[in-house]
Amino acid sequence: MAAEFRPVAPVDPTNLRPMLFLDVARQMMLDGDWSQRAVSVVMESHTGPGRFSFYGANQPDVIEEVHAGRVDVSILNPAAMLTMAHRGTGAFGSVKDVAAVAVLPHYDQLGFAVASRLGFTHLEDIAARRYPLRVSVRGSIDAGTPIMVDVVLREHGFSLADIEAWGGEIVRDQPMPNDPSRIGRLAAGEIDAIFDEGVIMWADLVAGAGAEFLALDPAHLTALEGQGFRRGLLEQARYPSLPGDILTVDYSGWPIYCRASAPDRLIEKFCLALIAKRDSIAWDIGGPTQPPLPLDRMARESPATPQDVPLHPAAAAVWRAHGFLD
């Protein structure tokens, strides 16, 4: 029979060395020239069975790892991808055992910008002409974006692979679309289109690059809603260079997620740790010192925190007990 675990202090021989490595890894990731920023954390017991694994990066493949029980808690963007996994739709051919822990606020949409010189007004026009488009999409640092782009394209009768088969080119770029290597090449005619998210950084640059956003029609949006997307809107009030509001799909939310069957104690401890560290957790783009983690928003429905996947019961209980869920 294993001995009962009794820590001698909050920092004791059983966690002193592991915390050293966690702190060092955090500091290394704040270094601008350190590219290894995806992190796996494995927590094991010294006195008995028990092994829990966290994965801290936006990798869609980890959904399968969570479903299989090889990873316990992870995070991704957008919330729509977790919805698809929960339903077994869109990017997923079968239902995955997933539940939400919380959703970090993030308001965003997918944008489909195409050079005006090509004369396209809708995505299905590309399929009708089997046009060999030269498209810039996100590279391997955010593997989820091309997957979600493909879900939209397939609803319009083609895919990124089809574009390549027609003689086109899919350029997988790491920088955001506002980088000169992307928006500048669109303006120069070196590429024909940018399909990407993070529109707040590049929506107002599209017209100046001789391009325009293609609007998604209501019928296709209804079908995409059935797959797990929400309707999105590129608003002229937010992006003055647009000719008007443009219908698209939503790309909001960073859900922290787990298996629906994950142990209650693990998820309870995870949520309580978020509460305890809320003043020192970096959760948004910017410097290492940030506003407190917005826990009062992370379990409540809003455009920036879609709640289409049910919360794990233990997470819901913690948020409710602390006033973060009605």
VONUNU-549356 format. One line per 4 residues: number of its first residue (from 0); their letters; for each residue y, z, x of C-alpha. Coordinates in nm, 3 decimals, decimal comma, always signed. Layout:
N
NUM) a) Y Z X  ...;
//
This chain:
326
0) maae) +0,000 +0,000 +0,000  +0,338 -0,101 +0,139  +0,583 +0,174 +0,226  +0,874 +0,225 -0,011;
4) frpv) +1,194 +0,066 +0,117  +1,462 +0,326 +0,193  +1,774 +0,200 +0,375  +1,933 +0,454 +0,607;
8) apvd) +2,285 +0,313 +0,558  +2,455 +0,011 +0,394  +2,426 -0,155 +0,735  +2,097 -0,051 +0,894;
12) ptnl) +1,833 -0,203 +1,126  +1,683 -0,410 +0,843  +1,999 -0,609 +0,769  +2,220 -0,568 +1,076;
16) rpml) +2,085 -0,874 +1,261  +2,059 -1,101 +0,955  +2,422 -1,028 +0,862  +2,527 -1,115 +1,216;
20) fldv) +2,382 -1,463 +1,173  +2,535 -1,507 +0,826  +2,880 -1,412 +0,958  +2,846 -1,638 +1,262;
24) arqm) +2,735 -1,932 +1,045  +3,038 -1,885 +0,820  +3,274 -1,888 +1,116  +3,111 -2,197 +1,264;
28) mldg) +3,156 -2,382 +0,935  +3,530 -2,310 +0,943  +3,555 -2,504 +1,270  +3,698 -2,849 +1,202;
32) dwsq) +3,474 -3,025 +1,454  +3,148 -2,868 +1,332  +2,973 -3,110 +1,095  +2,662 -2,905 +1,009;
36) ravs) +2,786 -2,749 +0,685  +2,484 -2,744 +0,453  +2,324 -2,400 +0,463  +1,986 -2,258 +0,364;
40) vvme) +1,950 -1,881 +0,331  +1,605 -1,723 +0,307  +1,581 -1,354 +0,218  +1,251 -1,175 +0,283;
44) shtg) +1,130 -0,817 +0,253  +1,021 -0,603 +0,548  +0,809 -0,376 +0,330  +0,628 -0,598 +0,084;
48) pgrf) +0,609 -0,934 -0,089  +0,917 -1,120 -0,195  +1,096 -1,425 -0,060  +1,409 -1,581 -0,207;
52) sfyg) +1,584 -1,898 -0,096  +1,940 -2,019 -0,153  +2,070 -2,368 -0,068  +2,445 -2,407 -0,038;
56) anqp) +2,532 -2,777 -0,051  +2,561 -3,058 -0,304  +2,219 -3,224 -0,266  +2,063 -3,362 -0,587;
60) dvie) +1,713 -3,351 -0,434  +1,737 -2,972 -0,435  +1,705 -2,978 -0,815  +1,340 -3,074 -0,761;
64) evha) +1,307 -2,793 -0,506  +1,445 -2,542 -0,755  +1,220 -2,676 -1,030  +0,918 -2,641 -0,799;
68) grvd) +1,011 -2,286 -0,699  +1,079 -2,364 -0,333  +1,452 -2,286 -0,372  +1,577 -2,015 -0,606;
72) vsil) +1,953 -2,071 -0,637  +2,171 -2,368 -0,546  +2,491 -2,548 -0,647  +2,589 -2,905 -0,733;
76) npaa) +2,855 -3,131 -0,879  +2,906 -3,253 -1,144  +2,785 -3,032 -1,427  +2,661 -3,350 -1,597;
80) mltm) +2,387 -3,385 -1,335  +2,250 -3,041 -1,419  +2,266 -3,135 -1,788  +2,057 -3,444 -1,717;
84) ahrg) +1,802 -3,236 -1,526  +1,785 -2,986 -1,813  +1,729 -3,266 -2,067  +1,519 -3,502 -1,854;
88) tgaf) +1,768 -3,786 -1,906  +1,996 -4,007 -1,698  +1,906 -3,956 -1,333  +1,590 -3,760 -1,423;
92) gsvk) +1,270 -3,893 -1,576  +1,144 -3,553 -1,687  +1,279 -3,215 -1,791  +1,347 -2,974 -1,504;
96) dvaa) +1,319 -2,595 -1,521  +1,687 -2,516 -1,460  +1,943 -2,272 -1,596  +2,306 -2,206 -1,513;
100) vavl) +2,425 -1,895 -1,332  +2,797 -1,982 -1,350  +3,022 -2,287 -1,319  +3,301 -2,306 -1,062;
104) phyd) +3,611 -2,470 -1,216  +3,671 -2,830 -1,116  +3,834 -3,095 -1,335  +3,748 -3,453 -1,240;
108) qlgf) +3,638 -3,796 -1,360  +3,455 -4,098 -1,223  +3,675 -4,399 -1,152  +3,561 -4,762 -1,137;
112) avas) +3,840 -4,950 -0,957  +3,802 -5,327 -0,908  +4,035 -5,580 -0,744  +4,255 -5,743 -1,010;
116) rlgf) +4,210 -6,086 -0,848  +3,849 -6,093 -0,977  +3,956 -6,087 -1,341  +3,706 -5,827 -1,462;
120) thle) +3,806 -5,613 -1,759  +3,477 -5,428 -1,824  +3,178 -5,327 -1,613  +2,946 -5,556 -1,810;
124) diaa) +3,155 -5,853 -1,690  +3,014 -5,788 -1,342  +2,658 -5,808 -1,475  +2,734 -6,121 -1,680;
128) rryp) +2,854 -6,306 -1,370  +2,597 -6,146 -1,137  +2,890 -6,109 -0,903  +2,822 -6,023 -0,535;
132) lrvs) +3,070 -5,735 -0,535  +3,156 -5,549 -0,216  +3,164 -5,190 -0,337  +3,263 -4,873 -0,154;
136) vrgs) +3,075 -4,563 -0,276  +3,037 -4,216 -0,130  +2,811 -4,169 +0,170  +2,540 -3,918 +0,245;
140) idag) +2,767 -3,612 +0,252  +2,785 -3,640 -0,128  +2,462 -3,811 -0,227  +2,515 -3,726 -0,593;
144) tpim) +2,800 -3,970 -0,652  +2,604 -4,296 -0,606  +2,329 -4,155 -0,828  +2,572 -4,083 -1,110;
148) vdvv) +2,751 -4,415 -1,058  +2,414 -4,587 -1,100  +2,349 -4,406 -1,429  +2,674 -4,556 -1,562;
152) lreh) +2,604 -4,902 -1,421  +2,251 -4,913 -1,566  +2,394 -4,846 -1,909  +2,604 -5,159 -1,853;
156) gfsl) +2,306 -5,374 -1,753  +2,294 -5,357 -1,373  +2,270 -5,125 -1,073  +2,393 -5,091 -0,716;
160) adie) +2,064 -5,246 -0,605  +2,130 -5,546 -0,831  +2,468 -5,598 -0,668  +2,295 -5,616 -0,330;
164) awgg) +2,033 -5,854 -0,470  +2,313 -6,083 -0,588  +2,445 -6,101 -0,231  +2,697 -5,820 -0,259;
168) eivr) +2,737 -5,519 -0,033  +2,725 -5,145 -0,100  +2,934 -4,967 +0,164  +2,852 -4,596 +0,183;
172) dqpm) +3,170 -4,434 +0,312  +3,210 -4,066 +0,402  +3,589 -4,026 +0,359  +3,751 -3,981 +0,018;
176) pndp) +3,881 -4,300 -0,148  +4,243 -4,228 -0,051  +4,150 -4,270 +0,315  +4,284 -4,596 +0,469;
180) srig) +3,927 -4,694 +0,554  +3,866 -4,729 +0,180  +4,184 -4,782 -0,022  +4,335 -4,975 +0,271;
184) rlaa) +4,038 -5,210 +0,286  +4,062 -5,263 -0,089  +4,428 -5,359 -0,049  +4,340 -5,593 +0,239;
188) geid) +4,068 -5,767 +0,038  +3,794 -5,649 +0,273  +3,615 -5,480 -0,018  +3,632 -5,558 -0,390;
192) aifd) +3,584 -5,221 -0,556  +3,570 -4,844 -0,520  +3,340 -4,646 -0,751  +3,396 -4,275 -0,691;
196) egvi) +3,511 -3,936 -0,816  +3,790 -3,711 -0,689  +4,036 -3,930 -0,880  +4,324 -3,686 -0,835;
200) mwad) +4,335 -3,802 -0,472  +4,340 -4,178 -0,531  +4,411 -4,279 -0,892  +4,780 -4,345 -0,822;
204) lvag) +4,696 -4,561 -0,518  +4,483 -4,816 -0,703  +4,759 -5,033 -0,850  +4,932 -5,054 -0,512;
208) agae) +4,606 -5,179 -0,362  +4,598 -5,470 -0,606  +4,324 -5,319 -0,820  +4,276 -5,160 -1,160;
212) flal) +4,040 -4,913 -1,325  +3,788 -5,061 -1,566  +3,774 -4,869 -1,893  +3,437 -4,782 -2,047;
216) dpah) +3,408 -4,882 -2,412  +3,324 -4,626 -2,683  +2,976 -4,767 -2,752  +2,865 -4,731 -2,391;
220) ltal) +3,027 -4,387 -2,371  +2,827 -4,274 -2,673  +2,507 -4,384 -2,500  +2,612 -4,209 -2,178;
224) egqg) +2,685 -3,890 -2,372  +2,326 -3,905 -2,491  +2,218 -3,907 -2,126  +2,421 -3,598 -2,036;
228) frrg) +2,770 -3,719 -1,949  +3,083 -3,608 -2,129  +3,366 -3,846 -2,209  +3,642 -3,843 -1,956;
232) lleq) +3,994 -3,974 -1,954  +4,217 -4,096 -1,675  +4,548 -3,990 -1,826  +4,867 -4,186 -1,769;
236) aryp) +5,060 -3,860 -1,805  +4,874 -3,730 -1,502  +4,868 -4,061 -1,309  +5,194 -4,247 -1,385;
240) slpg) +5,089 -4,571 -1,213  +4,819 -4,635 -1,474  +4,902 -4,887 -1,751  +4,773 -4,637 -2,009;
244) dilt) +4,498 -4,385 -2,068  +4,160 -4,512 -1,945  +3,827 -4,402 -2,092  +3,559 -4,308 -1,841;
248) vdys) +3,297 -4,037 -1,784  +3,369 -3,679 -1,689  +3,278 -3,543 -1,345  +3,384 -3,182 -1,385;
252) gwpi) +3,230 -2,852 -1,284  +3,034 -2,707 -0,993  +2,743 -2,522 -1,155  +2,554 -2,259 -0,960;
256) ycra) +2,201 -2,290 -1,095  +1,849 -2,151 -1,076  +1,514 -2,190 -1,251  +1,516 -2,079 -1,611;
260) sapd) +1,213 -1,871 -1,508  +1,384 -1,714 -1,203  +1,333 -1,335 -1,176  +1,590 -1,138 -1,372;
264) rlie) +1,647 -0,896 -1,085  +1,732 -1,177 -0,841  +1,985 -1,338 -1,075  +2,136 -1,002 -1,171;
268) kfcl) +2,183 -0,911 -0,803  +2,330 -1,256 -0,730  +2,587 -1,221 -1,010  +2,677 -0,866 -0,913;
272) alia) +2,734 -0,987 -0,556  +2,974 -1,254 -0,684  +3,167 -0,981 -0,865  +3,170 -0,749 -0,563;
276) krds) +3,293 -1,024 -0,327  +3,523 -1,205 -0,569  +3,833 -1,135 -0,356  +3,688 -1,286 -0,038;
280) iawd) +3,475 -1,582 -0,155  +3,616 -1,925 -0,072  +3,563 -2,140 -0,380  +3,817 -2,425 -0,365;
284) iggp) +3,954 -2,675 -0,116  +4,210 -2,515 +0,114  +4,231 -2,237 +0,367  +3,981 -1,956 +0,417;
288) tqpp) +4,207 -1,710 +0,231  +4,203 -1,800 -0,137  +4,275 -1,657 -0,482  +3,999 -1,440 -0,628;
292) lpld) +3,690 -1,611 -0,764  +3,785 -1,698 -1,127  +3,492 -1,516 -1,287  +3,670 -1,496 -1,622;
296) rmar) +3,637 -1,877 -1,645  +3,296 -1,939 -1,491  +3,077 -1,855 -1,791  +3,314 -1,984 -2,059;
300) espa) +3,342 -2,338 -2,191  +3,644 -2,540 -2,077  +3,709 -2,897 -1,956  +3,680 -2,773 -1,596;
304) tpqd) +3,369 -2,558 -1,656  +3,127 -2,748 -1,883  +2,861 -2,515 -2,023  +2,603 -2,765 -2,152;
308) vplh) +2,310 -2,595 -1,973  +2,222 -2,247 -2,102  +2,293 -1,951 -1,878  +1,998 -1,766 -1,731;
312) paaa) +1,957 -1,457 -1,956  +2,017 -1,218 -1,666  +2,337 -1,401 -1,571  +2,459 -1,395 -1,929;
316) avwr) +2,388 -1,021 -1,947  +2,591 -0,947 -1,633  +2,887 -1,162 -1,738  +2,888 -1,006 -2,084;
320) ahgf) +2,865 -0,651 -1,949  +3,166 -0,712 -1,723  +3,381 -0,884 -1,984  +3,345 -1,238 -1,846;
324) ld) +3,151 -1,368 -2,149  +3,217 -1,302 -2,517;
//
